[in-house]
Amino acid sequence: MNASYAIDYEMIFQHAPVGMCISVDRVIQSCNDALAAMFGYARAQLDGQSFAVLYPTMDEFLRTGDRIIPIMNTKGRYSDERIMRRGNGELFWCHVTGRALDPQQPLGAGVWTFEDVSEKRPVTAELTPREREIAALLVEGKTSKIIARETDLSPRTVEMHRAKLMRKFSASTSSELVHKLVGVTR
């Protein structure tokens, strides 16, 4: 690298090819243009806002936060794909990855990236908040028993939601449902 070239981290942050933000206690401190554009806001509209504005419902925001903590405590980072909400109300699949700056405070200060994966995985059915949560966990390859444990639901209730998802996506098997959820056609 040329020693006379100064690295401008602010410029790198603002021009990153994925949405990025710095947060503290799930409040956006600063975001880049890609994140603001992905969600349909101006950067200034998101700075200082709770991540809750990016979720379809407050309940999904709260449940996701509860799910993130033990994973961050174990791995030091978190990653998943979930349905998020743009400023205009449109729902879309988003790959989210984050890392806490202090491993002792998993939802404290952190760096998060967001990637819109809606082109390869469109939201094609009207889903309830709980169905969106179950769908995201199914896509991760989790079993009903694990999903039940992570969501504080009974395995029977998870199976009921899976059955509703199968009807909504016209899937005859669980594996066909997952393929349809990830946008793979059979």
Secondary structure, DSSP 8 states (H G I E B T S, - for coil): --TT----HHHHHHH-SSEEEEEETTEEEEE-HHHHHHHT--HHHHTT-BGGGGSS-HHHHHHHHHHHHHHHHHHSEEEEEEEEE-TTS-EEEEEEEEEESSTT-TTSSEEEEEEE-TTTS---S---HHHHHHHHHHHTT--HHHHHHHHT--HHHHHHHHHHHHHHTT-SSHHHHHHHHTT---
